Amino acid sequence: MRIKAFIVSQLVILLLTPCFSQETYQVGFSSVSLEPDDRFVSLALAGYAAPWEGRFSLQWKEQGTIPHYLDVTGTNNHLYCVDGKTLLRSTTDISSWEKICDSPGIRYIAGWSDKLIGVDDEGKLMKLDLSDRKFKWKKMGRWSNSIHAIAVAGGHLYLVDENGLFYVSDLGRRKMKWKKAFFHPLPNIVSLTGDDDKLIALTSDGVLYRQGGNYQQGKWIKIGYKNDITVKEDIKSITLAGNQFYGIDSNNRLFTGEHRSRQELTATALSIASGGKAVVVVALDLTGINDTFTALVKEELHKNRGLSPSAIFINSSHTHFAPVTQNWPTWQESNRIADSTYLYTFVREAIVKAVEESLDTAKPAELYIGRGQADLGYNRSLRDRPDLYDNAVDVLRFRYPDDKSEGLLFMAACHPVFSDAEERFTLSANFPGVARKIIKDTKGISRTMFLQGTAGDINPLDSPEFVTGEKLANEVMEVIDGSMQRVTGSLSHYLDTVTLEVPIRSKEDIIAYSHDAKINENGMLKERNHTWEQIMLGYLNKGMKQFPMPVYVHTLNIGNWKLVGFSRETTTPYGLRVKEMWPDRMVSVAGYTNDVSSYLPTHLHIEKRNYEGMDSFYWYGMPDTYPYDVEEKILSEIKKNNR
């Protein structure tokens, strides 16, 4: 009897297992914040180069006033100021100030661990040990040249003179020894502050600069200014206390610096596993990333979790309101390259954490796919071809049978570029963030992620982003309220490279272009073209004749749903034509996947020599646009591979 029951139970398992493995997947989801914290005083916003003065995340929040002062500094717990006679210290909440000791003649001060460094009117360098309750200044040296500001950063004391030249001494040495700092001079400094890894300077015209990070190579990088929209304060002095940034205006009003943000930026990961295989779709609220960074992240995940690079699909929403995370070699200097700590530490760790958490939290779930339509945008560059706009809104729904909870991946093709004046200086996910919030508030679905389609030539019909986000959210909810197709079948993943090279022009052609008066119609373009010229001549000096501009095509087959991702800012025709290749399949096509290092135009864009077809390549620091037949080369390769 027991043997018969055992045989019956095994038959039941055998009968049920194929159905279960085909229709139920192990699905995990995680969302990790990409919002910069206080270690980043201010970050440049990516997406476009206007205004040329830059867009930065910093805004000021008033906290009260401070006493009359000559200089101000901070330690981990307090602010300190000197007035030429006394040293004052703030309470922890900065609501009041108390006298610490007499400080006759002290003109400049800088915080250093539990010590203060001071310089008096005669150039004597003094040290005050804050842990010693006697609070007595002790002489530690002398400076004979002029001083405009001092600061301690990374255990070194920096002095800047009237010409903006910097001198540095290692505070770890018993005897002070001075040398010129390796970085560039910065004239007109009125205030200076620092911490373990950076110096921040304020100039007399109210511009903030940062020094720190290997990527800067000695240059001072702009991180803020009075833009009269989100920053209207006339800041005259700055300091850091712990990780908090402070500014003081000419009326002695004290402000804390903070990131102006809607608190929407995330890295989300959706893992799907079946039959011993797993794929992970990652969505980033960023303008884009480059393939070198992607390779680092995928290598780490392969080492940690054994995931193949082709199993990790990383898409950027292309919001124009996130910190710079990719290379823009010809933009203003503050936008040319990402803050190394934000990108290689903060963002990298967030992506890895999201992927690993999605794998660790995976549990049985059902998948459904559906498609709606919403007219979010229009083809901004091919106005004579209104048919070249893909209004598809694709939605992947995952449901967990155990607790009846669910989540959504949705995608559409439209540039997240429009916003009002203040929002242009505000960190946000733009319309995808609006859509996610509406879906959460209306449907109670908090697990949501957005993938960007082939939006390279598509701008929103509406402005600001709240209109576009609402239209997208309403269509997503229409799709999930309607009939959706069950996703069944096995998983596969492929990452192909279409190798393309572009010739580097001759020296004469490069110089002729960059000095063309018609092209250099304004200062912004003139500066861009000069920078482009220097980059191209640098390639020629290295003996380069061809420049590699590969296109990556990433394919995930999740049962009967095919997800194809193109690298670069992919234009509409690619998505439309890839969908035509598999007319009997549900095919979704994304751009901005794994690498965003230029536009990906078609012959239609190149023929018109429009922004997507030509001018954008100078902004991206590329030698030229793609060959005229680039579209056919890529699509024929996709058709041949038949992934």
C-alpha positions as CSV (number, residue, x, y, z in Angstrom):
1,M,0.0,0.0,0.0
2,R,2.8,2.4,0.9
3,I,4.7,1.5,-2.3
4,K,1.6,2.2,-4.4
5,A,1.1,5.6,-2.6
6,F,4.7,6.4,-3.2
7,I,4.5,5.6,-6.9
8,V,1.3,7.7,-7.3
9,S,3.0,10.7,-5.5
10,Q,6.0,10.5,-7.8
11,L,3.8,10.4,-10.9
12,V,1.9,13.5,-9.6
13,I,5.3,15.3,-9.2
14,L,6.4,14.3,-12.6
15,L,3.2,15.4,-14.2
16,L,3.2,18.8,-12.4
17,T,6.8,19.7,-12.6
18,P,7.0,20.6,-16.4
19,C,3.9,22.9,-16.0
20,F,5.4,24.5,-12.9
21,S,8.8,25.1,-14.4
22,Q,7.4,26.7,-17.5
23,E,4.8,29.0,-15.9
24,T,6.3,29.9,-12.5
25,Y,9.7,31.6,-12.2
26,Q,11.8,32.6,-9.2
27,V,11.5,36.4,-9.2
28,G,13.2,38.9,-6.9
29,F,13.1,42.7,-6.8
30,S,15.1,45.3,-5.0
31,S,15.3,49.1,-5.1
32,V,18.4,51.0,-3.7
33,S,18.7,54.8,-3.5
34,L,21.0,56.7,-5.8
35,E,20.4,59.9,-3.9
36,P,23.7,61.6,-3.1
37,D,24.3,62.0,0.6
38,D,26.2,64.7,2.6
39,R,29.6,63.4,1.6
40,F,28.9,65.1,-1.8
41,V,28.6,68.9,-1.2
42,S,27.2,69.5,-4.7
43,L,27.1,67.5,-7.9
44,A,26.7,68.6,-11.5
45,L,23.4,67.6,-13.2
46,A,23.7,65.7,-16.5
47,G,21.7,65.8,-19.7
48,Y,22.3,69.0,-21.4
49,A,24.8,71.8,-21.4
50,A,22.5,74.8,-20.8
51,P,23.0,77.1,-19.1
52,W,26.7,76.9,-19.8
53,E,27.4,78.0,-16.3
54,G,26.1,74.6,-15.2
55,R,23.3,73.0,-13.2
56,F,24.2,71.8,-9.7
57,S,22.4,70.0,-6.9
58,L,23.3,72.5,-4.1
59,Q,20.7,74.7,-2.4
60,W,20.9,76.7,0.9
61,K,18.7,76.4,3.9
62,E,18.8,79.2,6.5
63,Q,19.6,78.2,10.1
64,G,20.0,81.5,11.9
65,T,22.8,84.0,12.4
66,I,26.4,83.9,13.8
67,P,28.3,86.5,15.6
68,H,30.6,89.0,13.9
69,Y,33.6,87.0,12.7
70,L,36.9,87.2,10.7
71,D,37.0,83.5,9.9
72,V,34.9,80.4,10.6
73,T,35.7,76.7,10.6
74,G,34.2,73.4,11.8
75,T,35.0,70.1,13.5
76,N,32.9,67.0,13.7
77,N,30.6,68.5,16.3
78,H,30.9,72.2,16.3
79,L,31.4,75.4,14.4
80,Y,34.1,77.9,15.5
81,C,34.7,81.5,14.7
82,V,37.3,84.2,15.6
83,D,36.7,87.9,15.6
84,G,40.3,89.0,16.2
85,K,40.0,88.9,20.0
86,T,38.2,85.8,21.0
87,L,37.4,82.2,19.8
88,L,33.7,81.3,19.9
89,R,32.1,77.8,19.6
90,S,28.5,77.0,18.6
91,T,26.3,74.6,20.5
92,T,25.5,71.3,18.8
93,D,22.3,72.7,17.3
94,I,24.0,76.0,16.3
95,S,21.4,77.9,18.2
96,S,23.9,79.8,20.4
97,W,27.6,80.6,20.8
98,E,29.9,80.5,23.7
99,K,33.4,81.9,24.3
100,I,36.2,79.3,24.4
101,C,39.3,81.5,24.9
102,D,41.0,84.7,24.1
103,S,42.5,84.7,20.6
104,P,44.1,88.1,20.1
105,G,45.2,88.7,16.5
106,I,44.0,85.4,15.2
107,R,42.8,86.1,11.7
108,Y,42.4,82.7,10.0
109,I,41.4,79.3,11.5
110,A,41.0,75.7,10.3
111,G,39.6,72.7,12.0
112,W,41.6,69.5,12.2
113,S,40.3,66.5,14.1
114,D,40.2,67.7,17.7
115,K,42.5,70.7,17.0
116,L,42.3,74.1,15.5
117,I,45.1,75.7,13.4
118,G,45.2,79.5,13.5
119,V,47.2,82.3,11.8
120,D,47.5,85.7,13.4
121,D,48.1,89.1,11.8
122,E,51.9,88.7,11.9
123,G,51.8,85.3,10.1
124,K,52.4,83.2,13.2
125,L,51.0,79.7,12.9
126,M,49.3,78.6,16.1
127,K,47.7,75.3,17.3
128,L,44.9,74.8,19.8
129,D,44.2,71.4,21.3
130,L,40.4,71.2,21.9
131,S,40.7,68.2,24.1
132,D,42.8,70.2,26.6
133,R,40.4,72.3,28.7
134,K,43.1,75.0,29.2
135,F,42.4,76.1,25.6
136,K,45.7,77.7,25.0
137,W,47.2,78.6,21.6
138,K,50.7,77.3,21.0
139,K,53.1,78.5,18.4
140,M,53.9,76.0,15.6
141,G,55.6,78.0,13.0
142,R,55.5,81.1,10.8
143,W,54.3,82.1,7.3
144,S,56.1,85.1,5.7
145,N,54.0,85.5,2.6
146,S,50.4,86.8,2.2
147,I,47.5,84.7,3.2
148,H,43.9,84.8,1.8
149,A,42.5,81.6,3.3
150,I,43.6,78.4,5.1
151,A,42.1,74.9,5.4
152,V,43.0,71.4,6.5
153,A,42.3,68.5,4.2
154,G,43.5,65.0,4.4
155,G,45.8,65.8,7.3
156,H,47.6,68.6,5.4
157,L,47.4,72.3,6.0
158,Y,46.8,74.5,2.9
159,L,47.5,78.2,2.6
160,V,46.5,80.2,-0.4
161,D,48.1,83.6,-1.2
162,E,46.8,86.7,-3.0
163,N,47.6,85.2,-6.5
164,G,45.7,82.0,-5.8
165,L,48.8,79.9,-5.3
166,F,48.6,77.1,-2.8
167,Y,51.2,75.9,-0.3
168,V,50.9,72.7,1.7
169,S,52.5,71.2,4.8
170,D,52.0,67.7,6.2
171,L,50.6,68.1,9.8
172,G,51.8,64.6,10.6
173,R,55.4,65.8,10.6
174,R,57.0,67.1,13.8
175,K,58.4,70.1,11.9
176,M,56.4,72.0,9.4
177,K,57.8,71.9,5.8
178,W,56.2,73.8,3.0
179,K,55.9,73.1,-0.7
180,K,53.7,74.3,-3.5
181,A,50.6,72.2,-4.0
182,F,50.4,70.2,-7.2
183,F,47.1,71.6,-8.3
184,H,46.4,74.7,-10.4
185,P,46.2,78.2,-9.0
186,L,42.7,79.6,-8.2
187,P,42.6,83.4,-8.1
188,N,40.2,85.5,-5.9
189,I,39.6,83.0,-3.2
190,V,37.7,84.4,-0.2
191,S,37.1,81.2,1.8
192,L,38.5,77.7,1.9
193,T,37.5,74.5,3.7
194,G,38.3,70.8,3.6
195,D,37.9,67.3,5.0
196,D,39.5,64.0,4.6
197,D,39.4,63.8,0.8
198,K,38.6,67.2,-0.7
199,L,39.1,71.0,-0.6
200,I,36.3,73.4,-1.4
201,A,37.0,77.0,-2.3
202,L,34.7,80.0,-2.7
203,T,35.8,82.9,-4.9
204,S,34.8,86.6,-4.7
205,D,32.3,86.2,-7.5
206,G,30.4,83.6,-5.5
207,V,31.5,80.5,-7.4
208,L,32.3,77.2,-5.5
209,Y,35.1,74.9,-6.7
210,R,36.2,71.5,-5.5
211,Q,39.7,70.0,-5.5
212,G,40.0,66.3,-4.9
213,G,39.8,63.0,-6.8
214,N,42.3,61.6,-9.3
215,Y,40.1,62.4,-12.2
216,Q,40.6,66.2,-11.8
217,Q,44.4,66.1,-12.4
218,G,45.0,69.3,-10.4
219,K,42.1,71.3,-11.9
220,W,39.5,73.1,-9.8
221,I,36.1,71.8,-10.8
222,K,33.1,74.1,-10.4
223,I,30.4,72.7,-8.1
224,G,28.0,75.7,-7.6
225,Y,27.2,79.3,-8.1
226,K,24.4,81.9,-7.6
227,N,22.0,80.9,-10.4
228,D,19.2,83.3,-9.1
229,I,16.7,80.4,-9.5
230,T,17.4,77.9,-6.8
231,V,20.5,79.7,-5.3
232,K,19.9,83.4,-4.6
233,E,22.1,83.8,-1.5
234,D,25.2,85.9,-1.6
235,I,27.5,83.4,0.3
236,K,30.7,85.0,1.5
237,S,32.2,82.2,3.7
238,I,32.1,78.4,3.7
239,T,33.1,75.6,6.1
240,L,32.5,71.9,6.7
241,A,31.6,70.4,10.0
242,G,31.5,66.6,9.8
243,N,29.8,66.0,6.6
244,Q,27.6,69.1,6.8
245,F,28.4,72.0,4.5
246,Y,27.8,75.6,5.7
247,G,27.6,78.9,4.1
248,I,27.4,82.4,5.6
249,D,26.3,85.5,3.8
250,S,27.3,89.2,4.2
251,N,24.6,89.7,6.8
252,N,26.0,86.8,9.0
253,R,23.1,84.6,8.1
254,L,24.1,80.9,8.5
255,F,22.9,78.3,5.9
256,T,23.3,74.6,5.6
257,G,24.0,73.2,2.1
258,E,21.8,70.4,0.9
259,H,21.0,68.6,-2.4
260,R,17.9,70.0,-4.1
261,S,16.0,66.8,-4.9
262,R,12.7,65.1,-5.2
263,Q,14.2,62.0,-3.6
264,E,13.4,59.7,-6.6
265,L,16.7,58.4,-7.9
266,T,17.0,54.6,-7.6
267,A,18.8,51.6,-8.9
268,T,16.2,48.8,-9.2
269,A,16.8,45.2,-10.1
270,L,14.4,42.5,-11.2
271,S,15.9,38.9,-11.2
272,I,14.1,36.1,-13.0
273,A,15.3,32.5,-12.7
274,S,14.1,29.2,-14.2
275,G,15.7,25.9,-15.1
276,G,19.0,26.7,-13.5
277,K,19.4,30.0,-15.3
278,A,19.0,33.5,-14.1
279,V,18.8,37.0,-15.7
280,V,18.7,40.3,-14.0
281,V,17.2,43.5,-15.4
282,V,18.6,46.7,-13.8
283,A,17.0,50.1,-14.2
284,L,18.9,53.2,-13.3
285,D,17.5,56.7,-12.8
286,L,20.6,58.1,-14.5
287,T,21.4,59.9,-17.8
288,G,23.7,57.1,-18.8
289,I,26.8,55.1,-18.0
290,N,29.8,54.0,-20.1
291,D,30.8,50.5,-21.0
292,T,34.0,50.6,-18.9
293,F,31.9,51.2,-15.8
294,T,29.4,48.6,-16.8
295,A,32.2,46.1,-17.2
296,L,33.4,46.8,-13.6
297,V,30.0,46.2,-12.2
298,K,29.4,43.0,-14.2
299,E,32.8,41.7,-13.2
300,E,32.0,42.2,-9.6
301,L,28.7,40.4,-9.9
302,H,30.2,37.6,-11.8
303,K,32.8,37.2,-9.0
304,N,30.2,37.4,-6.2
305,R,27.3,35.5,-7.8
306,G,28.6,33.8,-10.9
307,L,26.4,35.8,-13.2
308,S,27.5,36.0,-16.8
309,P,27.8,39.6,-18.3
310,S,25.1,38.7,-20.8
311,A,22.7,37.9,-18.0
312,I,22.8,41.4,-16.5
313,F,20.8,43.9,-18.6
314,I,21.5,47.5,-17.4
315,N,19.3,50.3,-18.7
316,S,19.4,54.0,-17.9
317,S,16.3,56.0,-18.0
318,H,18.2,59.0,-19.4
319,T,16.7,61.5,-17.0
320,H,18.4,64.9,-17.6
321,F,18.2,65.6,-13.8
322,A,20.6,63.1,-12.3
323,P,24.3,63.5,-11.3
324,V,26.8,63.2,-14.1
325,T,27.8,59.5,-14.4
326,Q,29.2,59.3,-17.9
327,N,31.8,61.0,-20.1
328,W,31.0,64.3,-21.9
329,P,34.5,65.3,-23.1
330,T,33.6,68.5,-24.8
331,W,31.1,70.0,-22.2
332,Q,32.0,72.5,-19.6
333,E,34.6,71.1,-17.3
334,S,32.2,70.4,-14.4
335,N,30.2,68.0,-16.7
336,R,33.0,66.3,-18.6
337,I,33.5,63.4,-16.2
338,A,31.6,62.0,-13.2
339,D,32.6,62.6,-9.6
340,S,34.7,59.5,-9.1
341,T,33.4,58.8,-5.5
342,Y,29.8,59.1,-6.6
343,L,30.1,56.8,-9.6
344,Y,32.7,54.2,-8.7
345,T,31.7,53.9,-5.0
346,F,28.2,55.1,-4.5
347,V,26.5,54.1,-7.7
348,R,28.5,50.9,-8.1
349,E,27.7,49.7,-4.6
350,A,24.0,50.6,-5.2
351,I,23.8,48.5,-8.4
352,V,25.5,45.5,-6.8
353,K,23.4,45.7,-3.7
354,A,20.2,45.9,-5.8
355,V,21.1,42.9,-7.9
356,E,22.2,40.8,-5.0
357,E,19.1,41.6,-2.9
358,S,16.9,40.7,-5.9
359,L,18.6,37.3,-6.1
360,D,18.4,36.7,-2.4
361,T,14.7,37.6,-2.1
362,A,13.6,35.7,-5.1
363,K,10.5,33.5,-4.7
364,P,8.0,31.8,-7.0
365,A,6.0,34.3,-9.1
366,E,3.9,34.4,-12.2
367,L,4.8,36.7,-15.1
368,Y,2.4,38.4,-17.5
369,I,3.2,40.7,-20.4
370,G,1.0,43.3,-22.1
371,R,1.2,46.3,-24.4
372,G,-0.7,49.5,-24.5
373,Q,-0.3,52.8,-26.4
374,A,0.3,56.3,-25.3
375,D,1.3,59.4,-27.3
376,L,3.9,60.7,-25.0
377,G,6.3,62.2,-27.6
378,Y,7.1,63.1,-31.2
379,N,10.1,62.7,-33.5
380,R,12.0,65.9,-32.9
381,S,14.5,65.4,-35.7
382,L,12.5,63.7,-38.5
383,R,9.4,66.1,-38.5
384,D,8.5,64.9,-42.0
385,R,8.2,61.3,-40.7
386,P,5.5,61.4,-38.0
387,D,5.2,57.6,-38.5
388,L,8.7,57.2,-37.0
389,Y,7.4,57.3,-33.4
390,D,6.8,54.2,-31.3
391,N,4.0,54.8,-28.9
392,A,4.1,51.4,-27.4
393,V,3.9,51.0,-23.6
394,D,5.1,47.6,-22.6
395,V,4.3,46.2,-19.2
396,L,5.7,43.1,-17.4
397,R,3.7,42.2,-14.4
398,F,5.0,39.8,-11.7
399,R,2.7,38.3,-9.1
400,Y,3.7,36.3,-6.0
401,P,1.1,33.6,-5.2
402,D,2.2,33.3,-1.5
403,D,1.2,36.8,-0.4
404,K,-0.7,38.1,-3.5
405,S,1.7,41.0,-3.8
406,E,2.9,42.2,-7.2
407,G,5.2,44.5,-9.1
408,L,5.7,46.0,-12.6
409,L,8.4,46.7,-15.2
410,F,7.1,49.1,-17.7
411,M,8.8,50.8,-20.7
412,A,8.2,53.5,-23.2
413,A,10.3,55.7,-25.6
414,C,10.6,59.3,-24.7
415,H,13.4,61.7,-23.6
416,P,13.0,62.7,-19.9
417,V,14.1,66.3,-20.8
418,F,11.4,68.8,-20.1
419,S,10.8,70.6,-16.8
420,D,10.1,74.0,-15.4
421,A,12.8,76.5,-14.3
422,E,13.3,75.3,-10.7
423,E,13.1,71.6,-11.6
424,R,15.9,72.0,-14.1
425,F,18.2,72.5,-11.1
426,T,16.5,69.6,-9.1
427,L,17.6,66.0,-8.9
428,S,14.7,63.9,-10.2
429,A,13.7,60.9,-12.2
430,N,11.5,63.2,-14.4
431,F,8.4,61.7,-15.9
432,P,9.2,58.0,-15.1
433,G,9.4,59.0,-11.4
434,V,6.0,60.8,-11.7
435,A,4.5,57.6,-13.3
436,R,5.9,55.3,-10.6
437,K,4.4,57.5,-7.8
438,I,1.0,57.7,-9.4
439,I,0.9,53.9,-9.8
440,K,1.9,53.4,-6.2
441,D,-0.6,55.9,-4.9
442,T,-3.4,54.6,-7.2
443,K,-2.8,50.9,-7.2
444,G,-0.7,50.4,-4.1
445,I,2.1,48.8,-6.2
446,S,5.4,49.9,-4.8
447,R,7.7,47.5,-6.8
448,T,8.0,49.4,-10.0
449,M,10.8,50.0,-12.5
450,F,11.0,51.9,-15.8
451,L,13.1,51.0,-18.9
452,Q,13.8,53.6,-21.6
453,G,13.0,52.6,-25.1
454,T,14.6,53.8,-28.4
455,A,14.1,57.5,-27.4
456,G,17.1,59.1,-29.0
457,D,15.1,61.3,-31.4
458,I,11.9,61.5,-29.3
459,N,10.9,64.5,-27.1
460,P,7.8,64.8,-24.9
461,L,4.7,66.4,-26.4
462,D,3.9,68.0,-23.0
463,S,5.8,70.1,-20.5
464,P,6.4,69.9,-17.6
465,E,7.1,66.2,-16.8
466,F,4.0,65.8,-14.6
467,V,1.7,65.7,-17.6
468,T,3.8,63.0,-19.4
469,G,4.2,61.0,-16.2
470,E,0.4,61.0,-15.7
471,K,-0.3,59.9,-19.3
472,L,2.3,57.1,-18.9
473,A,0.9,55.9,-15.5
474,N,-2.7,55.9,-16.8
475,E,-1.7,53.7,-19.7
476,V,0.3,51.3,-17.6
477,M,-2.7,50.9,-15.3
478,E,-5.0,50.4,-18.3
479,V,-2.7,47.5,-19.4
480,I,-2.7,45.7,-16.1
481,D,-6.5,46.1,-15.7
482,G,-6.9,44.5,-19.1
483,S,-6.0,41.1,-20.6
484,M,-2.3,40.2,-20.3
485,Q,-0.5,37.3,-21.8
486,R,1.0,34.7,-19.5
487,V,4.8,34.4,-19.8
488,T,6.0,30.8,-20.1
489,G,9.1,29.1,-21.3
490,S,12.8,28.9,-20.7
491,L,15.4,31.6,-20.3
492,S,18.4,32.6,-22.5
493,H,20.6,35.6,-22.7
494,Y,23.1,37.0,-25.3
495,L,25.3,40.0,-25.5
496,D,26.6,40.7,-29.0
497,T,29.0,43.4,-30.3
498,V,28.6,45.0,-33.7
499,T,32.1,46.3,-34.4
500,L,32.2,49.7,-36.1
501,E,35.1,52.1,-36.6
502,V,35.0,55.7,-37.7
503,P,38.0,57.3,-39.4
504,I,39.7,60.2,-37.7
505,R,40.0,63.3,-39.9
506,S,43.2,64.9,-41.0
507,K,44.8,67.6,-39.0
508,E,43.8,70.2,-41.6
509,D,40.1,69.1,-41.6
510,I,40.0,69.1,-37.8
511,I,41.4,72.6,-37.5
512,A,39.2,73.9,-40.4
513,Y,36.1,72.6,-38.6
514,S,36.9,73.9,-35.2
515,H,37.8,77.4,-36.5
516,D,34.8,77.7,-38.8
517,A,33.1,81.0,-37.9
518,K,29.7,79.8,-39.0
519,I,29.9,76.8,-36.6
520,N,31.3,78.9,-33.7
521,E,28.2,81.0,-33.6
522,N,28.4,81.4,-29.8
523,G,30.9,81.1,-27.0
524,M,29.5,77.7,-25.9
525,L,30.0,76.1,-29.3
526,K,33.4,77.8,-29.7
527,E,34.6,76.3,-26.5
528,R,33.2,72.9,-27.4
529,N,34.8,72.8,-30.8
530,H,38.2,73.9,-29.4
531,T,38.0,71.1,-26.9
532,W,37.0,68.6,-29.6
533,E,40.0,69.8,-31.7
534,Q,42.4,69.1,-28.8
535,I,41.0,65.6,-28.3
536,M,41.2,64.8,-32.0
537,L,44.7,66.1,-32.4
538,G,45.6,64.0,-29.4
539,Y,44.4,60.9,-31.2
540,L,46.4,61.8,-34.3
541,N,49.6,62.4,-32.2
542,K,49.1,58.8,-30.8
543,G,49.1,57.5,-34.4
544,M,45.4,56.6,-34.4
545,K,43.6,56.6,-37.7
546,Q,40.4,54.7,-36.8
547,F,38.3,55.2,-33.7
548,P,36.3,52.2,-32.4
549,M,32.6,52.9,-31.9
550,P,31.0,49.5,-31.1
551,V,27.3,49.0,-30.7
552,Y,26.2,46.4,-28.1
553,V,23.0,44.4,-28.7
554,H,21.7,42.7,-25.6
555,T,19.0,40.1,-25.8
556,L,17.0,38.4,-23.0
557,N,14.5,35.7,-23.9
558,I,12.2,35.2,-20.9
559,G,9.8,32.6,-22.1
560,N,7.7,34.0,-24.9
561,W,8.9,37.6,-24.2
562,K,11.9,39.0,-25.9
563,L,13.7,42.0,-24.5
564,V,16.4,43.6,-26.8
565,G,18.6,46.4,-25.6
566,F,20.8,48.7,-27.8
567,S,23.7,50.7,-26.4
568,R,24.0,54.4,-27.1
569,E,21.1,56.9,-27.6
570,T,19.2,54.7,-30.0
571,T,16.8,56.3,-32.4
572,T,13.3,55.1,-33.2
573,P,13.7,53.1,-36.4
574,Y,15.9,50.5,-34.7
575,G,13.1,49.6,-32.3
576,L,10.4,49.5,-35.0
577,R,12.5,47.3,-37.3
578,V,13.6,44.8,-34.6
579,K,10.0,44.3,-33.6
580,E,9.2,43.4,-37.2
581,M,11.8,40.6,-37.2
582,W,9.7,38.5,-34.8
583,P,6.1,39.2,-35.8
584,D,4.8,36.2,-33.8
585,R,6.6,37.3,-30.6
586,M,6.1,39.9,-27.9
587,V,9.3,42.0,-28.5
588,S,10.3,45.0,-26.4
589,V,13.2,47.2,-27.5
590,A,15.2,49.4,-25.2
591,G,18.0,51.9,-25.9
592,Y,20.5,53.3,-23.4
593,T,21.6,49.8,-22.4
594,N,25.0,49.0,-20.9
595,D,26.7,52.0,-22.6
596,V,25.6,55.5,-23.5
597,S,28.6,57.0,-25.4
598,S,27.0,58.7,-28.4
599,Y,23.8,58.7,-30.4
600,L,22.9,55.8,-32.7
601,P,21.4,57.4,-35.8
602,T,20.0,55.9,-39.0
603,H,20.8,57.0,-42.6
604,L,17.8,59.3,-42.3
605,H,19.4,61.3,-39.5
606,I,22.9,61.2,-41.1
607,E,21.5,62.4,-44.5
608,K,19.8,65.4,-42.8
609,R,23.0,66.1,-40.8
610,N,20.7,66.9,-37.9
611,Y,21.6,66.8,-34.2
612,E,21.2,63.0,-33.8
613,G,22.9,62.4,-37.2
614,M,25.9,64.7,-36.8
615,D,26.2,67.5,-34.3
616,S,25.7,65.3,-31.2
617,F,28.9,63.4,-32.0
618,Y,31.0,66.5,-31.3
619,W,29.3,66.9,-27.9
620,Y,30.2,63.3,-27.2
621,G,33.8,63.8,-28.3
622,M,33.5,61.4,-31.2
623,P,35.6,61.8,-34.4
624,D,32.5,61.8,-36.6
625,T,29.1,60.3,-37.1
626,Y,28.5,56.6,-38.1
627,P,28.8,55.5,-41.7
628,Y,25.7,56.1,-43.8
629,D,24.7,52.4,-43.8
630,V,25.1,51.9,-40.0
631,E,21.5,50.9,-39.6
632,E,21.7,48.1,-42.2
633,K,24.9,46.8,-40.8
634,I,23.5,46.5,-37.3
635,L,20.1,45.1,-38.2
636,S,21.5,42.5,-40.7
637,E,23.8,41.3,-37.8
638,I,20.8,41.0,-35.5
639,K,18.9,39.1,-38.1
640,K,21.8,36.8,-38.9
641,N,22.4,36.0,-35.2
642,N,18.6,35.4,-34.6
643,R,18.9,35.5,-30.9
